[in-house]
Amino acid sequence: MQFKAEVIQHGGTHTVQLAGRLQCEHTDELIRLCEESPTPIRLDLTDLVSADPLGVETLLLMQERGAQLEGASPYIVLQLEGVRPGPDGASRASRRCITNPTLEPGIRELNKENQ
């Protein structure tokens, strides 16, 4: 399995379950699912195997916007903790990502700066 994201509603909480490998080409789908779901939202990372640098940045962005990250493996936790801002405010991880024109403006701008 490459990547799967599924929204599960339970009571007043929406959980987006992520499975597989979160890569640049999946981040726009994740952002869309999170923005379409009313708050509070949870991101279940139990079955997430890995995330590329833009995937990690997207998870952190969703967390900044109020999503609760749950069930992350030790490997995913290390990835999330390894993203540190550089002197210009952009993380080192975003510097390695390709530009995806369908991404939200904030992430797209980070990628443009680093080309």
Buried (B, 14 or more C-beta within 10 A) or exposed (E): EEBEBEEEEEEEBBBBBBBBBBBBBBBBBBBEBBEEBEEEBBBBBEEBBBBBBBBBBBBBBBEEEEBEBEBBBEEBEEBBEEBEEEEEEBBEBBBEBEBBEEBBEEBBEBBEEBE
